Amino acid sequence: MNKTYVQTIIRMPKDLLSGLKKRAFLEDKSLAQFMRELSEFYLLEKAKKDEFNPKDAIWQLPKRAVKTGKINLANRIDEIVYGK
């Protein structure tokens, strides 16, 4: 599969860039290859954590809470969620 690459500029602290360069060198990779692999790994790990798991859904609610400005939502939860 032939990938199309684009060039980008990323600003980061010097010490962070230095650490990334050292790590890439230790793994015998170019900095670009190392950054691509690191980015792909991050996205895959985030996708795993973001997958919907019905057993854990209730524990995810606080993360997804949004301030609506409506103060009576908790009193009307059955009506809102179940239409009752």
N, C-alpha and C positions, 0 to 999 in steps of 0.2 A: 504494500500500500504506500503510495507516494504522498507524503504530507507536504502541505504548503506552509512555509514558515514566514513569519513577519518579524521585523526587528522592532524592539521597543526600548525605551529608556526607563530605568527604575532608580529612584533615589533611595538610598539607605545609608545608615551610619557606617563610617569607615571600618570600625571594628567588626561589624556584622559581615560586611563584604570580605574582609580579611579572613574571617572564620570560614566563610563559604568557600573561598578560594583554597584554603588549606585542606578543607574536607574533600573538595573535588580532586585536588592533587593526590591525597592519600588513597582515593578510590580510583586513581588513574583515569580520570574523566576530564573533559573540558568543563569550564565553568558553565557554559551554555547547556551542555548535556546534563550536568548535575542539577541545574536549576529546573530544567524540564522534568527530570525524574522526580525531583522534590515536589514540584507543583502537582504532577499527576498523582503522586502518593497522597498528598494532602487532600486533593479533591476526592479520591477514592475513599479515604478514611472518613471524611466529612459526610459523604454519601451514605456510608454504612451507618453512621450515627443518626442521620436524618431520616432513615427509613422508618415508615410508619409501623409500629408494633402495637396492635390493639391492647395488649396486656399493659403496656407502659404509657398508653395515651393519656390517662388521667394525670400522670406525673408530668406530662409535657404542657399541661394547660397554663401554669404560671408563666412559662416562657413565651407563650403565645398571647398572653393577656394584653388587651388594648384599652387605654382609657377612652371611654366613650362620652363621658360627662353625664351619663344617665345614672341616677343614684338608686333606682328601683330594680335594676336588672336581677339581682340576687333573689328578690322576692318573687320574680316572675320567671324563674328558671325553667319550670315545667312547661309553662306556656311557650316560652321562647324555643326551648330545645325540642319538645315533643308535640307542640301545637295543641296542648290541652288547656 
